[in-house]
């Protein structure tokens, strides 16, 4: 129970990658964290790429970033929808600026770009958005998990064990 007392928000939007939302959600609960699904609309059910539903615990407008220790951004095509919502982008930017752990996997780099937090940062992502990240000033590396300060990134579902381990390590140290 190494994360007892920690509060983690996992962002959701339609077309999220199933494992990239649910694996961290369950893994962090297993470690004793309080985990919240955060989305634009609390009353809406969001559907994954494979049709699996998730009901948010909080609307992004209700979230006080200062009460979170970490924000996790799953991939799939959800980050492209998330970045169209200014409040979702602001949550990521505010978490980063308030020295919270910000973790993104797969296509989550799109949200990191929109939040303006990738310039001169070493990170990774799904290979298809590498050019987007590099164009935004990121230092891209192809590794299963990359940590730059409190920014944690990974490439794909196969990287989830390493991704979650690094997030847990950072939260244990904070």
N, CA, C and O atoms as a DFTB+ gen file, in Angstrom:
696 C
 N C O
     1  1       0.837      -1.203       0.000
     2  2       0.000       0.000       0.000
     3  2       0.870       1.250       0.000
     4  3       0.708       2.127       0.848
     5  1       1.780       1.326      -0.943
     6  2       2.766       2.407      -0.961
     7  2       2.190       3.759      -1.369
     8  3       2.847       4.785      -1.191
     9  1       0.979       3.779      -1.911
    10  2       0.404       5.056      -2.355
    11  2      -0.749       5.511      -1.460
    12  3      -1.541       6.364      -1.860
    13  1      -0.848       4.958      -0.274
    14  2      -1.915       5.353       0.641
    15  2      -1.839       6.859       0.876
    16  3      -0.776       7.396       1.188
    17  1      -2.971       7.529       0.724
    18  2      -3.029       8.973       0.896
    19  2      -2.787       9.764      -0.379
    20  3      -2.977      10.980      -0.392
    21  1      -2.370       9.098      -1.450
    22  2      -2.139       9.788      -2.730
    23  2      -3.443       9.826      -3.527
    24  3      -4.257       8.904      -3.469
    25  1      -3.614      10.914      -4.269
    26  2      -4.826      11.115      -5.085
    27  2      -4.407      11.261      -6.546
    28  3      -3.610      12.130      -6.898
    29  1      -4.964      10.386      -7.386
    30  2      -4.574      10.328      -8.792
    31  2      -5.806      10.518      -9.672
    32  3      -6.821       9.846      -9.494
    33  1      -5.701      11.441     -10.621
    34  2      -6.761      11.654     -11.603
    35  2      -6.364      11.030     -12.930
    36  3      -5.277      11.288     -13.446
    37  1      -7.239      10.216     -13.475
    38  2      -7.015       9.636     -14.797
    39  2      -8.034      10.253     -15.742
    40  3      -9.239      10.182     -15.504
    41  1      -7.540      10.857     -16.815
    42  2      -8.418      11.552     -17.753
    43  2      -9.111      10.577     -18.693
    44  3      -8.549       9.550     -19.072
    45  1     -10.338      10.916     -19.060
    46  2     -11.100      10.069     -19.978
    47  2     -11.798      10.916     -21.030
    48  3     -12.203      12.054     -20.793
    49  1     -11.917      10.321     -22.178
    50  2     -12.679      10.887     -23.303
    51  2     -12.991       9.701     -24.210
    52  3     -12.375       8.643     -24.077
    53  1     -13.928       9.862     -25.119
    54  2     -14.257       8.771     -26.038
    55  2     -13.016       8.323     -26.799
    56  3     -12.100       9.107     -27.049
    57  1     -13.009       7.052     -27.156
    58  2     -11.945       6.403     -27.926
    59  2     -10.635       6.265     -27.152
    60  3      -9.560       6.184     -27.746
    61  1     -10.738       6.236     -25.789
    62  2      -9.539       5.976     -25.005
    63  2      -9.067       4.546     -25.258
    64  3      -9.867       3.678     -25.607
    65  1      -7.778       4.302     -25.083
    66  2      -7.233       2.951     -25.222
    67  2      -7.529       2.213     -23.920
    68  3      -7.099       2.635     -22.847
    69  1      -8.257       1.124     -24.022
    70  2      -8.790       0.390     -22.866
    71  2      -7.748       0.130     -21.772
    72  3      -7.929       0.538     -20.625
    73  1      -6.669      -0.545     -22.134
    74  2      -5.659      -0.912     -21.138
    75  2      -4.966       0.304     -20.548
    76  3      -4.587       0.287     -19.377
    77  1      -4.796       1.349     -21.327
    78  2      -4.060       2.518     -20.861
    79  2      -4.838       3.336     -19.838
    80  3      -4.253       4.160     -19.135
    81  1      -6.138       3.124     -19.745
    82  2      -6.936       3.725     -18.675
    83  2      -7.076       2.746     -17.511
    84  3      -6.792       3.097     -16.366
    85  1      -7.513       1.515     -17.801
    86  2      -7.881       0.579     -16.741
    87  2      -6.687      -0.039     -16.018
    88  3      -6.768      -0.275     -14.813
    89  1      -5.593      -0.306     -16.708
    90  2      -4.430      -0.895     -16.034
    91  2      -3.901       0.049     -14.937
    92  3      -3.760      -0.380     -13.792
    93  1      -3.606       1.324     -15.255
    94  2      -3.164       2.226     -14.185
    95  2      -4.229       2.420     -13.103
    96  3      -3.907       2.465     -11.916
    97  1      -5.486       2.535     -13.509
    98  2      -6.577       2.724     -12.548
    99  2      -6.533       1.626     -11.484
   100  3      -6.507       1.908     -10.286
   101  1      -6.526       0.388     -11.934
   102  2      -6.541      -0.741     -11.002
   103  2      -5.209      -0.893     -10.264
   104  3      -5.194      -1.221      -9.078
   105  1      -4.114      -0.660     -10.946
   106  2      -2.787      -0.793     -10.326
   107  2      -2.606       0.205      -9.184
   108  3      -2.063      -0.141      -8.135
   109  1      -3.059       1.436      -9.387
   110  2      -2.888       2.454      -8.350
   111  2      -3.838       2.224      -7.176
   112  3      -3.479       2.502      -6.031
   113  1      -5.040       1.722      -7.442
   114  2      -5.945       1.339      -6.349
   115  2      -5.298       0.213      -5.538
   116  3      -5.347       0.217      -4.308
   117  1      -4.697      -0.743      -6.233
   118  2      -4.017      -1.849      -5.573
   119  2      -2.913      -1.330      -4.626
   120  3      -2.647      -1.943      -3.592
   121  1      -2.286      -0.221      -4.976
   122  2      -1.235       0.376      -4.146
   123  2      -1.796       1.289      -3.056
   124  3      -1.032       1.886      -2.298
   125  1      -3.126       1.402      -2.970
   126  2      -3.741       2.177      -1.902
   127  2      -4.096       3.608      -2.243
   128  3      -4.557       4.347      -1.373
   129  1      -3.894       4.022      -3.493
   130  2      -4.218       5.398      -3.893
   131  2      -5.728       5.575      -4.041
   132  3      -6.473       4.617      -4.247
   133  1      -6.143       6.810      -3.930
   134  2      -7.514       7.192      -4.256
   135  2      -7.465       7.642      -5.718
   136  3      -6.763       8.594      -6.056
   137  1      -8.214       6.952      -6.579
   138  2      -8.132       7.191      -8.020
   139  2      -9.469       7.702      -8.532
   140  3     -10.522       7.147      -8.218
   141  1      -9.415       8.775      -9.328
   142  2     -10.612       9.402      -9.892
   143  2     -10.516       9.405     -11.403
   144  3      -9.452       9.674     -11.960
   145  1     -11.619       9.110     -12.070
   146  2     -11.705       9.300     -13.515
   147  2     -12.276      10.694     -13.726
   148  3     -13.329      11.039     -13.189
   149  1     -11.573      11.480     -14.510
   150  2     -11.947      12.874     -14.770
   151  2     -12.219      13.030     -16.255
   152  3     -11.432      12.580     -17.088
   153  1     -13.339      13.672     -16.588
   154  2     -13.727      13.868     -17.991
   155  2     -14.445      15.210     -18.126
   156  3     -14.767      15.846     -17.123
   157  1     -14.694      15.637     -19.354
   158  2     -15.390      16.911     -19.542
   159  2     -16.775      16.947     -18.895
   160  3     -17.174      17.982     -18.361
   161  1     -17.504      15.850     -18.932
   162  2     -18.892      15.812     -18.460
   163  2     -19.080      14.607     -17.548
   164  3     -18.970      13.467     -17.997
   165  1     -19.363      14.850     -16.275
   166  2     -19.519      13.763     -15.289
   167  2     -20.720      12.872     -15.593
   168  3     -20.725      11.698     -15.225
   169  1     -21.723      13.408     -16.251
   170  2     -22.947      12.641     -16.483
   171  2     -22.879      11.753     -17.734
   172  3     -23.791      10.967     -17.988
   173  1     -21.821      11.878     -18.496
   174  2     -21.684      11.112     -19.740
   175  2     -20.887       9.824     -19.507
   176  3     -19.960       9.794     -18.698
   177  1     -21.255       8.782     -20.215
   178  2     -20.466       7.554     -20.243
   179  2     -19.533       7.662     -21.447
   180  3     -19.982       7.927     -22.562
   181  1     -18.226       7.454     -21.220
   182  2     -17.237       7.516     -22.290
   183  2     -16.895       6.097     -22.716
   184  3     -16.811       5.193     -21.884
   185  1     -16.701       5.907     -24.009
   186  2     -16.504       4.576     -24.566
   187  2     -15.106       4.454     -25.158
   188  3     -14.625       5.343     -25.860
   189  1     -14.468       3.323     -24.853
   190  2     -13.111       3.071     -25.341
   191  2     -13.109       2.714     -26.820
   192  3     -14.161       2.588     -27.447
   193  1     -11.903       2.553     -27.363
   194  2     -11.746       2.128     -28.760
   195  2     -12.444       0.792     -29.023
   196  3     -12.904       0.528     -30.134
   197  1     -12.516      -0.040     -27.989
   198  2     -13.106      -1.368     -28.137
   199  2     -14.497      -1.462     -27.517
   200  3     -15.023      -2.559     -27.336
   201  1     -15.093      -0.314     -27.189
   202  2     -16.464      -0.281     -26.711
   203  2     -16.648      -0.422     -25.214
   204  3     -17.781      -0.546     -24.749
   205  1     -15.571      -0.407     -24.443
   206  2     -15.691      -0.553     -23.000
   207  2     -16.025       0.799     -22.368
   208  3     -15.353       1.791     -22.650
   209  1     -17.052       0.851     -21.520
   210  2     -17.485       2.133     -20.950
   211  2     -16.720       2.514     -19.677
   212  3     -16.224       1.660     -18.943
   213  1     -16.645       3.821     -19.447
   214  2     -16.160       4.341     -18.170
   215  2     -17.032       5.530     -17.794
   216  3     -17.316       6.395     -18.623
   217  1     -17.451       5.562     -16.534
   218  2     -18.229       6.684     -16.021
   219  2     -17.305       7.536     -15.155
   220  3     -16.709       7.027     -14.206
   221  1     -17.182       8.805     -15.464
   222  2     -16.296       9.676     -14.688
   223  2     -16.770       9.848     -13.245
   224  3     -17.964       9.800     -12.949
   225  1     -15.797      10.049     -12.365
   226  2     -16.092      10.387     -10.976
   227  2     -16.271      11.887     -10.811
   228  3     -17.008      12.347      -9.940
   229  1     -15.577      12.651     -11.672
   230  2     -15.628      14.103     -11.584
   231  2     -15.587      14.725     -12.971
   232  3     -14.931      14.217     -13.880
   233  1     -16.299      15.829     -13.111
   234  2     -16.150      16.656     -14.312
   235  2     -14.898      17.496     -14.118
   236  3     -14.581      17.889     -12.996
   237  1     -14.199      17.767     -15.182
   238  2     -12.948      18.534     -15.094
   239  2     -13.181      19.883     -14.410
   240  3     -12.288      20.386     -13.728
   241  1     -14.348      20.464     -14.579
   242  2     -14.646      21.765     -13.963
   243  2     -14.721      21.680     -12.436
   244  3     -14.643      22.708     -11.763
   245  1     -14.871      20.481     -11.882
   246  2     -14.966      20.291     -10.429
   247  2     -13.612      20.020      -9.768
   248  3     -13.521      20.000      -8.540
   249  1     -12.583      19.816     -10.550
   250  2     -11.311      19.334     -10.030
   251  2     -10.451      20.482      -9.504
   252  3     -10.273      21.500     -10.171
   253  1      -9.924      20.296      -8.295
   254  2      -8.942      21.207      -7.728
   255  2      -7.592      20.510      -7.867
   256  3      -7.291      19.574      -7.127
   257  1      -6.786      20.968      -8.810
   258  2      -5.521      20.303      -9.109
   259  2      -4.605      20.240      -7.885
   260  3      -3.772      19.340      -7.786
   261  1      -4.748      21.167      -6.973
   262  2      -3.901      21.177      -5.781
   263  2      -4.190      20.000      -4.863
   264  3      -3.378      19.670      -3.999
   265  1      -5.347      19.364      -5.044
   266  2      -5.703      18.197      -4.228
   267  2      -5.308      16.881      -4.900
   268  3      -5.583      15.807      -4.366
   269  1      -4.669      16.957      -6.061
   270  2      -4.187      15.763      -6.755
   271  2      -2.675      15.655      -6.592
   272  3      -1.978      16.656      -6.426
   273  1      -2.190      14.429      -6.644
   274  2      -0.749      14.186      -6.646
   275  2      -0.246      13.838      -8.036
   276  3       0.946      13.959      -8.321
   277  1      -1.156      13.406      -8.902
   278  2      -0.768      12.916     -10.224
   279  2      -1.949      13.002     -11.182
   280  3      -3.102      12.821     -10.789
   281  1      -1.642      13.281     -12.437
   282  2      -2.627      13.224     -13.524
   283  2      -2.080      12.252     -14.566
   284  3      -0.939      12.380     -15.010
   285  1      -2.907      11.278     -14.951
   286  2      -2.530      10.283     -15.956
   287  2      -3.392      10.486     -17.193
   288  3      -4.613      10.609     -17.107
   289  1      -2.729      10.519     -18.348
   290  2      -3.427      10.702     -19.621
   291  2      -3.267       9.428     -20.442
   292  3      -2.175       9.146     -20.937
   293  1      -4.353       8.648     -20.594
   294  2      -4.275       7.457     -21.447
   295  2      -4.267       7.858     -22.914
   296  3      -4.609       8.986     -23.271
   297  1      -3.874       6.923     -23.743
   298  2      -3.829       7.189     -25.173
   299  2      -5.063       6.713     -25.903
   300  3      -6.186       6.873     -25.427
   301  1      -4.844       6.134     -27.052
   302  2      -5.921       5.902     -27.989
   303  2      -6.105       7.211     -28.749
   304  3      -5.163       7.990     -28.893
   305  1      -7.304       7.445     -29.226
   306  2      -7.575       8.716     -29.903
   307  2      -8.185       9.740     -28.956
   308  3      -8.460      10.871     -29.355
   309  1      -8.400       9.342     -27.694
   310  2      -8.982      10.241     -26.699
   311  2      -8.207      11.550     -26.538
   312  3      -8.833      12.603     -26.423
   313  1      -6.861      11.529     -26.525
   314  2      -6.152      12.804     -26.345
   315  2      -6.471      13.840     -27.423
   316  3      -6.426      15.041     -27.158
   317  1      -6.791      13.387     -28.629
   318  2      -7.168      14.343     -29.675
   319  2      -8.491      15.013     -29.328
   320  3      -8.686      16.188     -29.639
   321  1      -9.402      14.285     -28.687
   322  2     -10.669      14.874     -28.246
   323  2     -10.470      15.706     -26.979
   324  3     -11.061      16.777     -26.837
   325  1      -9.643      15.216     -26.066
   326  2      -9.378      15.948     -24.814
   327  2      -8.811      17.334     -25.077
   328  3      -9.200      18.305     -24.429
   329  1      -7.886      17.422     -26.037
   330  2      -7.210      18.701     -26.252
   331  2      -8.110      19.749     -26.883
   332  3      -7.717      20.909     -27.001
   333  1      -9.293      19.364     -27.284
   334  2     -10.273      20.317     -27.812
   335  2     -11.055      20.995     -26.697
   336  3     -11.797      21.946     -26.942
   337  1     -10.888      20.503     -25.471
   338  2     -11.575      21.052     -24.308
   339  2     -10.571      21.883     -23.496
   340  3      -9.667      21.324     -22.875
   341  1     -10.725      23.202     -23.497
   342  2      -9.756      24.064     -22.804
   343  2      -9.575      23.714     -21.326
   344  3      -8.477      23.861     -20.790
   345  1     -10.631      23.256     -20.665
   346  2     -10.511      22.902     -19.241
   347  2      -9.654      21.655     -19.040
   348  3      -8.913      21.563     -18.061
   349  1      -9.749      20.697     -19.959
   350  2      -8.921      19.486     -19.859
   351  2      -7.443      19.860     -20.049
   352  3      -6.576      19.383     -19.317
   353  1      -7.172      20.709     -21.029
   354  2      -5.801      21.154     -21.284
   355  2      -5.278      21.939     -20.085
   356  3      -4.136      21.746     -19.666
   357  1      -6.102      22.817     -19.536
   358  2      -5.702      23.633     -18.382
   359  2      -5.383      22.747     -17.180
   360  3      -4.450      23.042     -16.433
   361  1      -6.132      21.680     -16.982
   362  2      -5.866      20.774     -15.863
   363  2      -4.453      20.180     -15.978
   364  3      -3.717      20.125     -14.994
   365  1      -4.088      19.742     -17.176
   366  2      -2.757      19.169     -17.389
   367  2      -1.681      20.229     -17.165
   368  3      -0.686      19.974     -16.487
   369  1      -1.879      21.400     -17.729
   370  2      -0.905      22.494     -17.563
   371  2      -0.776      22.885     -16.089
   372  3       0.334      23.061     -15.586
   373  1      -1.902      23.018     -15.404
   374  2      -1.883      23.396     -13.988
   375  2      -1.216      22.317     -13.134
   376  3      -0.478      22.634     -12.200
   377  1      -1.469      21.053     -13.445
   378  2      -0.828      19.964     -12.695
   379  2       0.681      20.065     -12.847
   380  3       1.421      19.971     -11.868
   381  1       1.128      20.254     -14.069
   382  2       2.567      20.376     -14.343
   383  2       3.165      21.583     -13.606
   384  3       4.217      21.475     -12.975
   385  1       2.493      22.714     -13.692
   386  2       2.998      23.942     -13.068
   387  2       2.954      23.890     -11.543
   388  3       3.671      24.635     -10.873
   389  1       2.111      23.009     -10.993
   390  2       2.025      22.833      -9.544
   391  2       2.866      21.654      -9.061
   392  3       2.658      21.145      -7.959
   393  1       3.819      21.223      -9.895
   394  2       4.788      20.186      -9.538
   395  2       4.151      18.836      -9.217
   396  3       4.654      18.090      -8.376
   397  1       3.045      18.527      -9.886
   398  2       2.413      17.214      -9.758
   399  2       3.048      16.276     -10.775
   400  3       3.625      16.728     -11.764
   401  1       2.944      14.973     -10.536
   402  2       3.378      14.013     -11.539
   403  2       2.366      14.065     -12.684
   404  3       1.162      13.939     -12.463
   405  1       2.860      14.248     -13.896
   406  2       2.018      14.224     -15.093
   407  2       2.535      13.071     -15.950
   408  3       3.704      13.043     -16.334
   409  1       1.645      12.122     -16.242
   410  2       2.047      10.917     -16.954
   411  2       1.164      10.710     -18.175
   412  3      -0.062      10.772     -18.089
   413  1       1.806      10.462     -19.317
   414  2       1.067      10.252     -20.558
   415  2       1.623       9.063     -21.315
   416  3       2.833       8.839     -21.349
   417  1       0.729       8.311     -21.916
   418  2       1.128       7.135     -22.677
   419  2       0.492       7.181     -24.061
   420  3      -0.619       7.682     -24.232
   421  1       1.208       6.655     -25.039
   422  2       0.710       6.511     -26.410
   423  2       0.504       7.886     -27.055
   424  3       1.461       8.646     -27.202
   425  1      -0.719       8.206     -27.435
   426  2      -1.043       9.478     -28.076
   427  2      -1.247      10.631     -27.077
   428  3      -1.621      11.734     -27.477
   429  1      -1.005      10.379     -25.786
   430  2      -1.170      11.425     -24.769
   431  2      -0.265      12.620     -25.028
   432  3      -0.527      13.717     -24.535
   433  1       0.791      12.414     -25.795
   434  2       1.674      13.521     -26.141
   435  2       0.945      14.696     -26.764
   436  3       1.377      15.841     -26.630
   437  1      -0.167      14.417     -27.451
   438  2      -0.969      15.517     -28.012
   439  2      -1.449      16.461     -26.914
   440  3      -1.439      17.679     -27.091
   441  1      -1.869      15.900     -25.779
   442  2      -2.319      16.740     -24.657
   443  2      -1.139      17.511     -24.059
   444  3      -1.274      18.676     -23.685
   445  1       0.004      16.857     -23.975
   446  2       1.186      17.522     -23.429
   447  2       1.608      18.693     -24.311
   448  3       2.024      19.740     -23.816
   449  1       1.494      18.501     -25.632
   450  2       1.795      19.583     -26.576
   451  2       0.808      20.730     -26.378
   452  3       1.214      21.886     -26.262
   453  1      -0.477      20.417     -26.338
   454  2      -1.499      21.454     -26.184
   455  2      -1.361      22.201     -24.856
   456  3      -1.688      23.385     -24.770
   457  1      -0.877      21.513     -23.826
   458  2      -0.658      22.149     -22.526
   459  2       0.630      22.979     -22.506
   460  3       0.891      23.702     -21.544
   461  1       1.429      22.874     -23.566
   462  2       2.645      23.675     -23.677
   463  2       3.757      23.239     -22.737
   464  3       4.519      24.074     -22.250
   465  1       3.861      21.927     -22.475
   466  2       4.838      21.485     -21.479
   467  2       5.896      20.525     -22.043
   468  3       6.562      19.837     -21.269
   469  1       6.062      20.463     -23.356
   470  2       7.024      19.511     -23.919
   471  2       8.349      20.131     -24.361
   472  3       9.319      19.403     -24.571
   473  1       8.415      21.435     -24.504
   474  2       9.633      22.067     -25.024
   475  2      10.845      21.737     -24.147
   476  3      10.829      21.936     -22.932
   477  1      11.884      21.231     -24.792
   478  2      13.141      20.839     -24.142
   479  2      12.989      19.700     -23.139
   480  3      13.878      19.485     -22.314
   481  1      11.884      18.971     -23.196
   482  2      11.667      17.830     -22.312
   483  2      11.984      16.543     -23.056
   484  3      11.645      16.389     -24.230
   485  1      12.633      15.628     -22.367
   486  2      12.910      14.308     -22.914
   487  2      11.674      13.452     -22.673
   488  3      11.218      13.312     -21.538
   489  1      11.131      12.877     -23.753
   490  2       9.934      12.047     -23.614
   491  2       9.790      11.068     -24.761
   492  3      10.559      11.084     -25.723
   493  1       8.780      10.213     -24.634
   494  2       8.476       9.236     -25.671
   495  2       6.972       9.199     -25.894
   496  3       6.206       9.832     -25.166
   497  1       6.562       8.453     -26.906
   498  2       5.147       8.329     -27.250
   499  2       4.990       7.201     -28.262
   500  3       5.961       6.543     -28.636
   501  1       3.767       6.994     -28.693
   502  2       3.530       6.120     -29.835
   503  2       4.244       6.765     -31.026
   504  3       4.184       7.982     -31.200
   505  1       4.911       5.964     -31.833
   506  2       5.782       6.499     -32.890
   507  2       5.063       7.431     -33.863
   508  3       5.698       8.310     -34.446
   509  1       3.771       7.262     -34.049
   510  2       3.034       8.049     -35.045
   511  2       2.955       9.533     -34.706
   512  3       2.705      10.350     -35.592
   513  1       3.164       9.901     -33.430
   514  2       3.116      11.329     -33.088
   515  2       4.503      11.890     -32.753
   516  3       4.622      12.996     -32.226
   517  1       5.533      11.124     -33.060
   518  2       6.903      11.583     -32.825
   519  2       7.149      12.948     -33.482
   520  3       7.681      13.856     -32.842
   521  1       6.765      13.095     -34.750
   522  2       7.010      14.360     -35.460
   523  2       6.295      15.529     -34.791
   524  3       6.827      16.638     -34.746
   525  1       5.094      15.289     -34.271
   526  2       4.349      16.344     -33.572
   527  2       5.125      16.812     -32.344
   528  3       5.246      18.011     -32.089
   529  1       5.648      15.846     -31.588
   530  2       6.394      16.177     -30.377
   531  2       7.690      16.911     -30.692
   532  3       8.017      17.909     -30.050
   533  1       8.421      16.418     -31.674
   534  2       9.680      17.055     -32.064
   535  2       9.411      18.479     -32.563
   536  3      10.151      19.404     -32.228
   537  1       8.368      18.651     -33.352
   538  2       8.018      19.990     -33.856
   539  2       7.652      20.950     -32.728
   540  3       7.814      22.163     -32.859
   541  1       7.156      20.399     -31.616
   542  2       6.800      21.225     -30.454
   543  2       7.985      21.442     -29.520
   544  3       7.849      22.077     -28.475
   545  1       9.167      20.904     -29.905
   546  2      10.372      21.163     -29.136
   547  2      10.796      20.066     -28.178
   548  3      11.744      20.258     -27.415
   549  1      10.126      18.922     -28.192
   550  2      10.490      17.816     -27.300
   551  2      11.753      17.117     -27.793
   552  3      12.080      17.151     -28.979
   553  1      12.447      16.490     -26.866
   554  2      13.603      15.638     -27.176
   555  2      13.086      14.202     -27.137
   556  3      12.996      13.596     -26.070
   557  1      12.754      13.674     -28.291
   558  2      12.108      12.363     -28.399
   559  2      13.120      11.226     -28.292
   560  3      14.179      11.264     -28.919
   561  1      12.782      10.215     -27.490
   562  2      13.562       8.976     -27.433
   563  2      12.597       7.798     -27.514
   564  3      11.473       7.872     -27.018
   565  1      13.035       6.729     -28.132
   566  2      12.210       5.530     -28.271
   567  2      12.592       4.537     -27.168
   568  3      13.459       3.684     -27.354
   569  1      11.926       4.668     -26.017
   570  2      12.137       3.801     -24.857
   571  2      10.785       3.476     -24.254
   572  3       9.809       4.192     -24.479
   573  1      10.725       2.386     -23.480
   574  2       9.438       1.994     -22.914
   575  2       8.907       2.995     -21.897
   576  3       7.695       3.171     -21.776
   577  1       9.790       3.644     -21.174
   578  2       9.358       4.688     -20.247
   579  2      10.477       5.724     -20.144
   580  3      11.659       5.382     -20.093
   581  1      10.080       6.996     -20.114
   582  2      11.021       8.107     -20.001
   583  2      10.526       9.021     -18.887
   584  3       9.346       9.365     -18.820
   585  1      11.458       9.407     -18.014
   586  2      11.124      10.326     -16.923
   587  2      11.978      11.571     -17.080
   588  3      13.201      11.484     -17.185
   589  1      11.333      12.725     -17.095
   590  2      12.027      14.009     -17.111
   591  2      11.391      14.850     -16.011
   592  3      10.313      15.414     -16.199
   593  1      12.053      14.933     -14.873
   594  2      11.467      15.604     -13.719
   595  2      10.261      14.813     -13.244
   596  3      10.384      13.642     -12.886
   597  1       9.104      15.443     -13.239
   598  2       7.873      14.750     -12.829
   599  2       6.993      14.413     -14.035
   600  3       5.806      14.122     -13.887
   601  1       7.583      14.455     -15.214
   602  2       6.881      14.090     -16.446
   603  2       7.278      12.656     -16.814
   604  3       8.458      12.361     -17.005
   605  1       6.286      11.773     -16.911
   606  2       6.510      10.356     -17.223
   607  2       5.774      10.039     -18.516
   608  3       4.586      10.336     -18.646
   609  1       6.477       9.433     -19.479
   610  2       5.839       9.064     -20.741
   611  2       6.223       7.648     -21.147
   612  3       7.305       7.156     -20.829
   613  1       5.294       7.007     -21.866
   614  2       5.512       5.675     -22.431
   615  2       4.871       5.597     -23.801
   616  3       4.130       6.491     -24.209
   617  1       5.170       4.500     -24.515
   618  2       4.786       4.384     -25.919
   619  2       3.470       3.672     -26.186
   620  3       2.703       4.111     -27.043
   621  1       3.187       2.574     -25.470
   622  2       2.081       1.685     -25.863
   623  2       1.692       0.776     -24.703
   624  3       2.376       0.754     -23.680
   625  1       0.586       0.015     -24.853
   626  2       0.142      -0.853     -23.762
   627  2       1.215      -1.810     -23.231
   628  3       1.247      -2.082     -22.031
   629  1       2.076      -2.314     -24.081
   630  2       3.127      -3.237     -23.619
   631  2       4.060      -2.580     -22.606
   632  3       4.742      -3.281     -21.860
   633  1       4.105      -1.249     -22.565
   634  2       4.970      -0.508     -21.653
   635  2       4.313      -0.222     -20.293
   636  3       4.949       0.347     -19.406
   637  1       3.052      -0.614     -20.133
   638  2       2.309      -0.251     -18.921
   639  2       2.971      -0.686     -17.608
   640  3       2.955       0.098     -16.659
   641  1       3.551      -1.884     -17.497
   642  2       4.195      -2.216     -16.217
   643  2       5.306      -1.227     -15.835
   644  3       5.368      -0.785     -14.688
   645  1       6.172      -0.882     -16.776
   646  2       7.243       0.083     -16.502
   647  2       6.683       1.478     -16.242
   648  3       7.153       2.184     -15.350
   649  1       5.684       1.870     -17.019
   650  2       5.020       3.170     -16.874
   651  2       4.476       3.319     -15.447
   652  3       4.746       4.314     -14.774
   653  1       3.720       2.336     -15.002
   654  2       3.122       2.413     -13.668
   655  2       4.174       2.347     -12.567
   656  3       4.049       3.044     -11.560
   657  1       5.215       1.520     -12.739
   658  2       6.297       1.443     -11.750
   659  2       6.955       2.802     -11.550
   660  3       7.210       3.205     -10.415
   661  1       7.232       3.516     -12.647
   662  2       7.895       4.825     -12.540
   663  2       6.987       5.849     -11.859
   664  3       7.449       6.663     -11.059
   665  1       5.703       5.803     -12.181
   666  2       4.759       6.726     -11.524
   667  2       4.730       6.439     -10.026
   668  3       4.769       7.365      -9.216
   669  1       4.661       5.170      -9.657
   670  2       4.639       4.791      -8.242
   671  2       5.920       5.261      -7.552
   672  3       5.862       5.809      -6.451
   673  1       7.066       5.054      -8.185
   674  2       8.346       5.503      -7.608
   675  2       8.351       7.008      -7.346
   676  3       8.776       7.456      -6.281
   677  1       7.881       7.780      -8.317
   678  2       7.851       9.235      -8.152
   679  2       6.897       9.647      -7.029
   680  3       7.211      10.538      -6.240
   681  1       5.740       9.002      -6.960
   682  2       4.769       9.348      -5.919
   683  2       5.236       8.921      -4.536
   684  3       4.945       9.594      -3.547
   685  1       5.950       7.819      -4.461
   686  2       6.491       7.388      -3.165
   687  2       7.518       8.393      -2.654
   688  3       7.647       8.601      -1.448
   689  1       8.242       9.009      -3.575
   690  2       9.276       9.969      -3.195
   691  2       8.760      11.358      -2.894
   692  3       9.509      12.198      -2.395
   693  1       7.497      11.620      -3.187
   694  2       6.978      12.989      -2.981
   695  2       6.259      13.144      -1.652
   696  3       5.771      14.229      -1.337
